[in-house]
């Protein structure tokens, strides 16, 4: 005896329209739990609109959509509970057009997590924050940048030593270290605390 399947999604007489343009009229179907259900059709026949109705992106003009017997559009609380278990993969890069990219990314984090605004990047960025960031990336980074530049110089010297020896130019090994260090430290050459500028 075949196992009786439990209805998971039930659509009853759903009508979807954009203004006076009706895209789907009186659509009814049932998706049982565990089924693979395919919506197929030509371009512009309403496949995406149907999916928008099923996920809460486009409320139907008429009809019902039930998830496990609960009316999806019956209440905001029910819709929000059901939507947490839904996933949407858009056909192309789609965002909420009324929000910026950062706001789109932050929206689910705000709704479903306890992260604070500063943790999801929506806090106001003050001038003092910028100055602090520049200090941390510039002056405070000098020791690590110096160490990296020295190591890069030593590596170049090690690699170049054999070639220089072949031509009797071992004296230039030290120059390789110096050139490599100056090259890495180059972005800091405008910081007058470390490289005072000579003025007439």
Z-matrix of the N, CA and C atoms (Angstrom, degrees):
N
C 1 1.460
C 2 1.528 1 108.88
N 3 1.351 2 117.46 1 123.33
C 4 1.470 3 119.04 2 -178.30
C 5 1.519 4 112.08 3 -64.20
N 6 1.328 5 114.04 4 145.42
C 7 1.469 6 119.81 5 -179.64
C 8 1.524 7 110.11 6 -71.21
N 9 1.312 8 115.97 7 135.02
C 10 1.455 9 121.07 8 179.23
C 11 1.524 10 109.61 9 -75.46
N 12 1.335 11 116.14 10 126.88
C 13 1.464 12 120.32 11 -176.99
C 14 1.524 13 110.68 12 -87.42
N 15 1.321 14 113.77 13 144.34
C 16 1.471 15 120.57 14 -178.57
C 17 1.526 16 109.90 15 -93.92
N 18 1.341 17 117.59 16 125.59
C 19 1.475 18 119.73 17 178.50
C 20 1.523 19 110.67 18 -63.71
N 21 1.328 20 115.43 19 131.76
C 22 1.467 21 120.27 20 178.67
C 23 1.526 22 110.57 21 -105.58
N 24 1.331 23 116.48 22 -48.43
C 25 1.469 24 121.20 23 177.28
C 26 1.531 25 107.66 24 -121.14
N 27 1.312 26 115.95 25 125.97
C 28 1.461 27 120.85 26 177.88
C 29 1.526 28 108.22 27 -123.98
N 30 1.323 29 116.27 28 122.15
C 31 1.469 30 122.15 29 177.68
C 32 1.517 31 107.57 30 -109.64
N 33 1.336 32 115.85 31 125.26
C 34 1.468 33 121.01 32 -177.10
C 35 1.520 34 110.43 33 -120.91
N 36 1.298 35 115.87 34 115.82
C 37 1.475 36 122.86 35 172.26
C 38 1.529 37 112.21 36 49.26
N 39 1.324 38 117.10 37 45.05
C 40 1.463 39 120.77 38 -176.96
C 41 1.530 40 110.79 39 -78.89
N 42 1.317 41 114.81 40 130.86
C 43 1.461 42 121.40 41 174.87
C 44 1.519 43 108.23 42 -121.22
N 45 1.337 44 115.68 43 128.18
C 46 1.463 45 121.60 44 179.92
C 47 1.518 46 108.74 45 -120.28
N 48 1.331 47 116.23 46 132.09
C 49 1.461 48 119.89 47 -177.21
C 50 1.518 49 110.07 48 -145.60
N 51 1.323 50 114.58 49 151.79
C 52 1.461 51 122.97 50 170.74
C 53 1.518 52 106.39 51 -111.08
N 54 1.324 53 115.50 52 98.38
C 55 1.463 54 118.63 53 -174.94
C 56 1.522 55 109.72 54 66.32
N 57 1.322 56 116.73 55 -125.44
C 58 1.465 57 121.02 56 179.61
C 59 1.526 58 112.16 57 -88.70
N 60 1.331 59 116.94 58 -5.84
C 61 1.466 60 121.32 59 -178.60
C 62 1.531 61 109.59 60 -88.68
N 63 1.340 62 116.38 61 104.07
C 64 1.462 63 122.02 62 -179.44
C 65 1.525 64 108.85 63 -82.94
N 66 1.339 65 116.54 64 121.81
C 67 1.463 66 121.80 65 -178.11
C 68 1.526 67 110.82 66 -92.73
N 69 1.319 68 117.13 67 -44.57
C 70 1.462 69 122.86 68 177.00
C 71 1.523 70 108.25 69 -130.08
N 72 1.335 71 116.40 70 135.44
C 73 1.467 72 120.07 71 -178.38
C 74 1.530 73 109.45 72 -126.35
N 75 1.327 74 115.82 73 126.14
C 76 1.470 75 123.11 74 174.54
C 77 1.535 76 113.04 75 51.79
N 78 1.323 77 116.55 76 48.64
C 79 1.459 78 121.60 77 179.22
C 80 1.528 79 109.23 78 -84.09
N 81 1.345 80 115.61 79 130.36
C 82 1.467 81 120.79 80 177.49
C 83 1.521 82 109.30 81 -134.47
N 84 1.317 83 117.24 82 134.84
C 85 1.460 84 121.77 83 173.90
C 86 1.522 85 108.93 84 -163.76
N 87 1.330 86 115.32 85 165.11
C 88 1.463 87 121.87 86 179.47
C 89 1.526 88 108.98 87 -129.66
N 90 1.303 89 116.44 88 134.59
C 91 1.463 90 122.56 89 174.28
C 92 1.517 91 106.73 90 -113.35
N 93 1.331 92 115.80 91 115.30
C 94 1.464 93 120.18 92 -179.66
C 95 1.519 94 110.50 93 -81.12
N 96 1.320 95 115.81 94 154.25
C 97 1.461 96 120.97 95 179.56
C 98 1.532 97 109.75 96 -61.33
N 99 1.316 98 116.35 97 128.58
C 100 1.453 99 121.41 98 -179.81
C 101 1.516 100 114.23 99 91.19
N 102 1.326 101 118.01 100 -6.98
C 103 1.467 102 120.89 101 179.38
C 104 1.524 103 111.52 102 -77.82
N 105 1.317 104 115.67 103 152.93
C 106 1.463 105 121.91 104 167.21
C 107 1.518 106 105.44 105 -102.12
N 108 1.322 107 116.45 106 115.98
C 109 1.467 108 122.23 107 -173.46
C 110 1.517 109 108.98 108 -115.64
N 111 1.323 110 116.74 109 127.40
C 112 1.461 111 121.43 110 -176.42
C 113 1.521 112 109.73 111 -116.24
N 114 1.330 113 115.49 112 131.83
C 115 1.473 114 121.31 113 172.31
C 116 1.518 115 106.11 114 -106.16
N 117 1.332 116 115.66 115 116.49
C 118 1.462 117 120.55 116 -172.69
C 119 1.523 118 109.87 117 -128.28
N 120 1.321 119 115.92 118 145.71
C 121 1.462 120 120.21 119 177.42
C 122 1.511 121 111.22 120 172.84
N 123 1.297 122 114.94 121 173.33
C 124 1.455 123 121.22 122 -178.96
C 125 1.514 124 112.49 123 -71.85
N 126 1.325 125 114.49 124 170.70
C 127 1.459 126 120.44 125 -179.76
C 128 1.525 127 110.29 126 -63.01
N 129 1.333 128 115.87 127 130.49
C 130 1.458 129 120.77 128 176.83
C 131 1.512 130 114.97 129 84.06
N 132 1.340 131 118.23 130 8.48
C 133 1.475 132 119.34 131 -177.38
C 134 1.526 133 112.72 132 -84.71
N 135 1.354 134 117.71 133 -8.89
C 136 1.459 135 119.73 134 175.46
C 137 1.520 136 114.91 135 110.38
N 138 1.321 137 118.14 136 16.13
C 139 1.475 138 120.44 137 179.11
C 140 1.527 139 110.94 138 -62.22
N 141 1.325 140 115.85 139 -51.48
C 142 1.471 141 119.96 140 -178.62
C 143 1.516 142 111.34 141 -65.25
N 144 1.333 143 117.23 142 -37.00
C 145 1.464 144 120.64 143 178.54
C 146 1.520 145 110.35 144 -64.33
N 147 1.339 146 116.65 145 -39.64
C 148 1.461 147 120.30 146 177.16
C 149 1.528 148 110.68 147 -61.44
N 150 1.338 149 116.05 148 -44.38
C 151 1.465 150 119.68 149 178.86
C 152 1.527 151 111.37 150 -65.50
N 153 1.315 152 116.56 151 -35.06
C 154 1.467 153 119.75 152 176.75
C 155 1.521 154 110.61 153 -63.76
N 156 1.319 155 116.05 154 -37.95
C 157 1.466 156 119.69 155 176.78
C 158 1.513 157 111.93 156 -66.36
N 159 1.332 158 116.76 157 -38.33
C 160 1.469 159 121.21 158 -178.33
C 161 1.526 160 112.79 159 -72.13
N 162 1.315 161 117.21 160 -22.70
C 163 1.469 162 120.38 161 -176.85
C 164 1.523 163 113.78 162 -106.26
N 165 1.324 164 116.98 163 2.02
C 166 1.458 165 119.89 164 176.95
C 167 1.505 166 115.29 165 89.08
N 168 1.332 167 117.42 166 7.26
C 169 1.463 168 120.01 167 179.40
C 170 1.526 169 112.27 168 -85.27
N 171 1.341 170 116.56 169 -18.83
C 172 1.464 171 121.12 170 179.73
C 173 1.526 172 108.44 171 -142.90
N 174 1.336 173 117.55 172 98.17
C 175 1.466 174 119.41 173 179.66
C 176 1.528 175 111.05 174 -61.51
N 177 1.341 176 117.84 175 137.62
C 178 1.464 177 119.91 176 179.76
C 179 1.527 178 111.59 177 -71.15
N 180 1.335 179 115.14 178 151.34
C 181 1.470 180 119.96 179 176.35
C 182 1.512 181 110.60 180 -72.51
N 183 1.332 182 116.51 181 -29.41
C 184 1.464 183 121.71 182 178.85
C 185 1.512 184 108.59 183 -154.45
N 186 1.348 185 115.44 184 161.89
C 187 1.453 186 120.74 185 177.14
C 188 1.516 187 113.25 186 97.19
N 189 1.340 188 114.77 187 -179.68
C 190 1.467 189 121.62 188 -176.58
C 191 1.528 190 110.44 189 -130.14
N 192 1.326 191 115.19 190 149.92
C 193 1.460 192 122.22 191 171.86
C 194 1.524 193 106.04 192 -128.20
N 195 1.328 194 116.31 193 119.41
C 196 1.456 195 121.41 194 -176.91
C 197 1.536 196 110.19 195 -114.01
N 198 1.311 197 116.36 196 130.64
C 199 1.464 198 122.84 197 171.61
C 200 1.524 199 107.20 198 -110.66
N 201 1.327 200 115.81 199 113.59
C 202 1.469 201 121.08 200 -177.02
C 203 1.526 202 111.44 201 51.84
N 204 1.326 203 115.85 202 40.16
C 205 1.456 204 121.47 203 177.15
C 206 1.514 205 115.04 204 82.92
N 207 1.341 206 117.63 205 -2.56
C 208 1.477 207 120.80 206 -179.08
C 209 1.517 208 108.81 207 -99.37
N 210 1.335 209 115.64 208 129.71
C 211 1.466 210 121.22 209 179.69
C 212 1.533 211 109.52 210 -67.93
N 213 1.344 212 115.52 211 114.17
C 214 1.463 213 121.34 212 -175.37
C 215 1.523 214 111.92 213 -59.47
N 216 1.324 215 116.73 214 -42.10
C 217 1.463 216 121.02 215 -178.74
C 218 1.531 217 111.97 216 -96.62
N 219 1.353 218 116.81 217 11.97
C 220 1.461 219 120.16 218 -178.10
C 221 1.512 220 113.06 219 -68.13
N 222 1.328 221 117.25 220 -37.56
C 223 1.468 222 120.88 221 179.33
C 224 1.518 223 109.00 222 -154.62
N 225 1.324 224 115.07 223 156.44
C 226 1.467 225 120.02 224 179.31
C 227 1.522 226 111.04 225 -63.58
N 228 1.329 227 116.93 226 -37.91
C 229 1.456 228 120.81 227 179.82
C 230 1.519 229 111.79 228 -62.97
N 231 1.334 230 116.16 229 -44.56
C 232 1.472 231 120.56 230 179.02
C 233 1.515 232 110.26 231 -64.03
N 234 1.322 233 117.06 232 -43.75
C 235 1.461 234 120.73 233 179.97
C 236 1.527 235 110.90 234 -60.88
N 237 1.314 236 117.01 235 -45.43
C 238 1.468 237 120.41 236 -178.69
C 239 1.525 238 111.73 237 -64.04
N 240 1.343 239 117.24 238 -39.48
C 241 1.466 240 120.28 239 178.49
C 242 1.524 241 110.84 240 -63.76
N 243 1.332 242 116.63 241 -43.56
C 244 1.465 243 120.98 242 -178.51
C 245 1.521 244 110.51 243 -69.38
N 246 1.320 245 117.12 244 -40.56
C 247 1.471 246 120.80 245 -176.59
C 248 1.517 247 112.92 246 -63.68
N 249 1.322 248 117.20 247 -25.27
C 250 1.466 249 119.36 248 178.64
C 251 1.519 250 112.15 249 -64.58
N 252 1.324 251 116.36 250 -20.64
C 253 1.462 252 120.53 251 179.54
C 254 1.527 253 112.50 252 -101.47
N 255 1.326 254 117.02 253 6.42
C 256 1.462 255 120.71 254 -179.86
C 257 1.521 256 109.99 255 -102.91
N 258 1.317 257 116.20 256 146.19
C 259 1.458 258 121.58 257 174.08
C 260 1.510 259 109.10 258 -126.32
N 261 1.322 260 116.39 259 139.13
C 262 1.461 261 121.23 260 -178.84
C 263 1.520 262 109.28 261 -124.53
N 264 1.322 263 116.54 262 127.53
C 265 1.458 264 120.63 263 173.80
C 266 1.523 265 106.38 264 -116.35
N 267 1.332 266 116.66 265 113.44
C 268 1.445 267 121.32 266 -175.77
C 269 1.529 268 111.19 267 -74.26
N 270 1.332 269 115.45 268 155.07
C 271 1.464 270 120.91 269 179.48
C 272 1.518 271 111.14 270 -66.79
N 273 1.320 272 116.48 271 -29.41
C 274 1.462 273 121.72 272 176.67
C 275 1.521 274 106.84 273 -145.45
N 276 1.324 275 117.09 274 177.95
C 277 1.456 276 120.31 275 -178.63
C 278 1.515 277 111.29 276 -59.91
N 279 1.316 278 117.07 277 105.86
C 280 1.461 279 121.01 278 -178.11
C 281 1.514 280 110.37 279 -121.24
N 282 1.318 281 115.53 280 134.13
C 283 1.450 282 122.23 281 178.23
C 284 1.517 283 108.31 282 -133.49
N 285 1.315 284 115.89 283 165.23
C 286 1.472 285 119.07 284 172.26
C 287 1.517 286 106.63 285 -67.74
N 288 1.320 287 116.11 286 117.21
C 289 1.463 288 120.27 287 -172.75
C 290 1.525 289 113.02 288 -66.65
N 291 1.319 290 117.21 289 -21.24
C 292 1.468 291 119.56 290 -178.12
C 293 1.531 292 112.53 291 -84.93
N 294 1.342 293 117.20 292 -1.82
C 295 1.457 294 120.18 293 -177.09
C 296 1.521 295 110.58 294 -124.94
N 297 1.332 296 115.52 295 157.57
C 298 1.465 297 120.80 296 176.36
C 299 1.532 298 108.71 297 -74.73
N 300 1.341 299 115.76 298 170.16
C 301 1.465 300 120.29 299 178.16
C 302 1.523 301 110.89 300 -59.34
N 303 1.334 302 116.59 301 -44.91
C 304 1.466 303 120.67 302 -179.58
C 305 1.529 304 111.08 303 -61.24
N 306 1.329 305 116.52 304 -40.21
C 307 1.464 306 120.35 305 179.09
C 308 1.520 307 111.29 306 -67.27
N 309 1.346 308 117.76 307 -36.04
C 310 1.465 309 121.28 308 176.26
C 311 1.521 310 111.06 309 -62.51
N 312 1.337 311 115.99 310 -43.85
C 313 1.460 312 120.03 311 -179.44
C 314 1.522 313 110.44 312 -68.52
N 315 1.336 314 116.61 313 -37.74
C 316 1.462 315 120.93 314 -175.94
C 317 1.530 316 112.87 315 -75.76
N 318 1.334 317 117.54 316 -22.58
C 319 1.471 318 120.78 317 -173.19
C 320 1.530 319 113.64 318 -55.16
N 321 1.341 320 120.20 319 -55.08
C 322 1.468 321 117.92 320 -179.93
C 323 1.522 322 113.27 321 -65.72
N 324 1.337 323 117.10 322 -29.02
C 325 1.462 324 119.86 323 178.19
C 326 1.527 325 110.58 324 -68.08
N 327 1.329 326 116.01 325 -36.77
C 328 1.465 327 119.91 326 177.93
C 329 1.526 328 111.50 327 -70.22
N 330 1.335 329 115.53 328 -39.63
C 331 1.457 330 120.40 329 -174.23
C 332 1.525 331 113.39 330 -74.62
N 333 1.342 332 116.26 331 -39.09
C 334 1.456 333 119.17 332 -168.09
C 335 1.526 334 115.11 333 -119.43
N 336 1.336 335 117.83 334 7.56
C 337 1.459 336 120.09 335 176.26
C 338 1.520 337 109.56 336 -131.58
N 339 1.328 338 115.11 337 170.82
C 340 1.464 339 119.91 338 179.42
C 341 1.530 340 110.96 339 -101.11
N 342 1.342 341 117.27 340 19.02
C 343 1.461 342 120.08 341 -179.89
C 344 1.521 343 110.84 342 -66.10
N 345 1.323 344 115.55 343 144.27
C 346 1.454 345 120.62 344 177.90
C 347 1.526 346 109.75 345 -82.99
N 348 1.313 347 115.48 346 164.52
C 349 1.469 348 120.70 347 -177.07
C 350 1.519 349 111.92 348 -57.13
N 351 1.332 350 116.88 349 -39.89
C 352 1.470 351 119.46 350 -177.45
C 353 1.524 352 111.07 351 -68.12
N 354 1.347 353 116.83 352 -28.02
C 355 1.457 354 120.64 353 -179.27
C 356 1.522 355 112.25 354 -75.71
N 357 1.323 356 116.91 355 -24.32
C 358 1.470 357 119.09 356 178.74
C 359 1.524 358 111.21 357 -106.99
N 360 1.311 359 116.54 358 15.21
C 361 1.456 360 120.47 359 169.48
C 362 1.506 361 116.14 360 80.28
N 363 1.341 362 118.90 361 18.18
C 364 1.454 363 119.80 362 -179.82
C 365 1.522 364 113.10 363 -103.37
N 366 1.336 365 116.32 364 1.28
C 367 1.460 366 118.62 365 177.67
C 368 1.528 367 109.74 366 -71.13
N 369 1.326 368 116.63 367 153.01
C 370 1.462 369 120.27 368 179.03
C 371 1.509 370 110.19 369 -68.06
N 372 1.318 371 116.44 370 135.16
C 373 1.467 372 120.88 371 179.52
C 374 1.516 373 107.86 372 -92.88
N 375 1.338 374 117.06 373 111.56
C 376 1.453 375 121.48 374 -175.67
C 377 1.522 376 110.69 375 -90.93
N 378 1.332 377 116.22 376 161.22
C 379 1.467 378 121.59 377 178.95
C 380 1.514 379 110.95 378 -60.39
N 381 1.329 380 116.92 379 -37.86
C 382 1.464 381 120.33 380 -179.63
C 383 1.530 382 110.08 381 -63.21
N 384 1.359 383 117.21 382 -32.51
C 385 1.465 384 120.48 383 176.80
C 386 1.522 385 110.46 384 -66.22
N 387 1.333 386 116.17 385 -40.38
C 388 1.462 387 120.32 386 179.15
C 389 1.531 388 110.82 387 -64.04
N 390 1.339 389 116.96 388 -43.46
C 391 1.466 390 121.25 389 179.48
C 392 1.528 391 109.66 390 -62.48
N 393 1.327 392 116.25 391 -43.58
C 394 1.461 393 120.36 392 178.67
C 395 1.529 394 111.10 393 -61.74
N 396 1.328 395 117.12 394 -42.05
C 397 1.459 396 121.86 395 179.63
C 398 1.526 397 111.06 396 -63.79
N 399 1.336 398 116.09 397 -43.18
C 400 1.462 399 120.17 398 178.74
C 401 1.527 400 111.41 399 -64.01
N 402 1.333 401 115.94 400 -38.38
C 403 1.463 402 119.79 401 179.11
C 404 1.526 403 110.47 402 -65.74
N 405 1.337 404 116.32 403 -42.93
C 406 1.463 405 120.35 404 -178.65
C 407 1.529 406 111.47 405 -67.47
N 408 1.338 407 115.71 406 -35.70
C 409 1.467 408 119.46 407 -178.87
C 410 1.525 409 112.68 408 -85.24
N 411 1.327 410 117.31 409 -16.16
C 412 1.459 411 120.92 410 -177.73
C 413 1.510 412 112.32 411 -106.56
N 414 1.330 413 116.49 412 -88.34
C 415 1.464 414 121.49 413 -174.27
C 416 1.520 415 112.28 414 -61.25
N 417 1.327 416 117.23 415 -45.21
C 418 1.467 417 119.65 416 -177.52
C 419 1.523 418 112.13 417 -70.55
N 420 1.334 419 116.28 418 -18.84
C 421 1.471 420 119.63 419 -179.51
C 422 1.525 421 112.51 420 -87.82
N 423 1.343 422 117.41 421 -4.14
C 424 1.469 423 120.26 422 -175.98
C 425 1.535 424 113.31 423 -55.79
N 426 1.350 425 120.55 424 -44.75
C 427 1.471 426 119.14 425 -179.35
C 428 1.533 427 113.01 426 -59.35
N 429 1.329 428 117.03 427 -47.03
C 430 1.465 429 119.02 428 -177.35
C 431 1.524 430 110.72 429 -69.91
N 432 1.341 431 116.84 430 -37.47
C 433 1.464 432 119.47 431 177.95
C 434 1.527 433 110.30 432 -64.99
N 435 1.326 434 116.38 433 -38.76
C 436 1.470 435 120.33 434 178.29
C 437 1.517 436 110.97 435 -63.68
N 438 1.330 437 116.28 436 -42.98
C 439 1.458 438 119.37 437 -179.98
C 440 1.535 439 110.66 438 -64.35
N 441 1.349 440 116.19 439 -43.53
C 442 1.459 441 119.64 440 179.12
C 443 1.523 442 110.75 441 -62.79
N 444 1.336 443 116.48 442 -41.90
C 445 1.459 444 119.67 443 -178.94
C 446 1.528 445 111.07 444 -64.68
N 447 1.348 446 116.61 445 -37.91
C 448 1.462 447 120.09 446 177.33
C 449 1.529 448 110.83 447 -64.31
N 450 1.331 449 116.01 448 -44.19
C 451 1.469 450 120.00 449 179.71
C 452 1.521 451 111.28 450 -63.63
N 453 1.355 452 116.56 451 -42.22
C 454 1.468 453 119.69 452 177.53
C 455 1.525 454 109.81 453 -61.13
N 456 1.330 455 116.19 454 -41.78
C 457 1.461 456 120.53 455 178.25
C 458 1.518 457 112.31 456 -62.20
N 459 1.332 458 116.83 457 -43.23
C 460 1.459 459 120.61 458 178.77
C 461 1.527 460 111.85 459 -64.56
N 462 1.329 461 116.09 460 -39.07
C 463 1.464 462 119.65 461 178.66
C 464 1.525 463 110.43 462 -64.44
N 465 1.342 464 116.15 463 -45.43
C 466 1.467 465 119.19 464 178.38
C 467 1.531 466 110.94 465 -62.35
N 468 1.326 467 115.85 466 -39.20
C 469 1.465 468 119.41 467 179.51
C 470 1.518 469 110.33 468 -65.04
N 471 1.323 470 117.11 469 -42.69
C 472 1.456 471 120.96 470 179.27
C 473 1.526 472 111.18 471 -62.41
N 474 1.338 473 115.85 472 -45.21
C 475 1.469 474 120.26 473 -179.30
C 476 1.527 475 110.85 474 -67.14
N 477 1.341 476 116.51 475 -39.74
C 478 1.457 477 119.92 476 -175.85
C 479 1.516 478 115.27 477 -84.01
N 480 1.347 479 116.57 478 -13.88
C 481 1.471 480 119.71 479 -174.59
C 482 1.522 481 112.32 480 -60.46
N 483 1.338 482 116.27 481 -40.84
C 484 1.473 483 119.25 482 -177.38
C 485 1.523 484 110.40 483 -65.85
N 486 1.340 485 116.37 484 -44.77
C 487 1.464 486 119.00 485 179.22
C 488 1.524 487 111.39 486 -64.14
N 489 1.325 488 116.47 487 -39.78
C 490 1.461 489 119.11 488 179.19
C 491 1.532 490 111.52 489 -66.82
N 492 1.334 491 115.97 490 -35.68
C 493 1.463 492 119.87 491 -179.94
C 494 1.534 493 110.80 492 -65.35
N 495 1.337 494 116.26 493 -35.45
C 496 1.463 495 120.18 494 -179.79
C 497 1.525 496 111.58 495 -60.09
N 498 1.342 497 115.19 496 -30.27
C 499 1.467 498 119.40 497 -178.22
C 500 1.527 499 112.05 498 -105.27
N 501 1.334 500 116.49 499 10.97
C 502 1.451 501 120.21 500 178.43
C 503 1.508 502 113.42 501 68.15
N 504 1.336 503 117.24 502 32.98
C 505 1.464 504 120.59 503 -176.57
C 506 1.526 505 111.57 504 -118.54
N 507 1.359 506 117.07 505 38.69
C 508 1.465 507 120.17 506 -178.26
C 509 1.516 508 112.22 507 -60.45
N 510 1.322 509 116.35 508 -23.00
C 511 1.466 510 120.30 509 -177.74
C 512 1.536 511 112.02 510 -61.70
N 513 1.332 512 116.16 511 -22.33
C 514 1.464 513 120.02 512 -177.36
C 515 1.526 514 114.01 513 -86.23
N 516 1.347 515 117.66 514 -0.04
C 517 1.466 516 120.11 515 178.44
C 518 1.528 517 110.31 516 -60.10
N 519 1.334 518 116.14 517 -44.08
C 520 1.464 519 119.89 518 178.86
C 521 1.525 520 111.01 519 -62.14
N 522 1.338 521 116.13 520 -35.40
C 523 1.461 522 119.62 521 177.96
C 524 1.531 523 111.59 522 -63.46
N 525 1.343 524 116.34 523 -36.93
C 526 1.467 525 119.87 524 177.98
C 527 1.523 526 110.95 525 -59.89
N 528 1.348 527 115.87 526 -43.63
C 529 1.468 528 120.08 527 178.90
C 530 1.526 529 109.71 528 -60.99
N 531 1.314 530 116.73 529 -46.11
C 532 1.466 531 121.21 530 -179.42
C 533 1.512 532 112.46 531 -62.33
N 534 1.350 533 116.70 532 -45.15
C 535 1.468 534 120.30 533 -179.90
C 536 1.517 535 110.84 534 -62.05
N 537 1.339 536 116.62 535 -43.32
C 538 1.462 537 120.08 536 -179.40
C 539 1.521 538 111.51 537 -64.19
N 540 1.336 539 116.65 538 -41.07
C 541 1.460 540 119.86 539 179.61
C 542 1.521 541 111.53 540 -65.10
N 543 1.332 542 116.64 541 -44.02
C 544 1.466 543 120.42 542 179.55
C 545 1.520 544 110.42 543 -63.72
N 546 1.341 545 115.76 544 -37.04
C 547 1.472 546 119.77 545 -179.38
C 548 1.526 547 111.18 546 -63.09
N 549 1.337 548 117.21 547 -42.93
C 550 1.462 549 120.66 548 -179.57
C 551 1.521 550 110.94 549 -73.57
N 552 1.329 551 116.91 550 -35.56
C 553 1.468 552 120.47 551 -178.95
C 554 1.525 553 112.71 552 -81.33
N 555 1.331 554 117.20 553 -5.06
C 556 1.463 555 121.62 554 -175.87
C 557 1.517 556 115.43 555 -49.38
N 558 1.353 557 119.14 556 -45.05
C 559 1.474 558 119.13 557 -178.67
C 560 1.512 559 114.31 558 -61.18
N 561 1.353 560 117.88 559 -18.32
C 562 1.467 561 120.24 560 -178.46
C 563 1.521 562 112.90 561 -92.35
N 564 1.342 563 117.29 562 0.06
C 565 1.461 564 118.71 563 -171.81
C 566 1.518 565 113.77 564 -68.33
N 567 1.340 566 117.67 565 -8.63
C 568 1.464 567 119.86 566 177.75
C 569 1.516 568 112.86 567 -93.16
N 570 1.340 569 117.02 568 -7.02
C 571 1.467 570 119.99 569 179.45
C 572 1.520 571 108.50 570 -79.95
N 573 1.319 572 116.12 571 107.09
C 574 1.465 573 121.10 572 -173.40
C 575 1.522 574 112.84 573 -69.06
N 576 1.334 575 117.47 574 -14.76
C 577 1.459 576 118.37 575 177.56
C 578 1.520 577 110.71 576 -68.50
N 579 1.352 578 116.32 577 -28.80
C 580 1.453 579 119.82 578 -177.70
C 581 1.528 580 112.28 579 -108.71
N 582 1.328 581 116.34 580 -28.72
C 583 1.457 582 120.66 581 -178.67
C 584 1.542 583 107.88 582 -130.09
N 585 1.320 584 118.25 583 79.19
C 586 1.473 585 120.46 584 -177.98
C 587 1.528 586 111.25 585 -56.92
N 588 1.333 587 114.91 586 135.71
C 589 1.455 588 120.51 587 -179.55
C 590 1.534 589 108.73 588 -87.15
N 591 1.318 590 115.30 589 136.24
C 592 1.475 591 120.40 590 177.13
C 593 1.512 592 108.37 591 -84.08
N 594 1.318 593 116.15 592 122.97
C 595 1.456 594 119.87 593 179.26
C 596 1.529 595 109.43 594 -116.53
N 597 1.309 596 117.24 595 145.75
C 598 1.487 597 120.07 596 179.34
C 599 1.521 598 111.16 597 -67.57
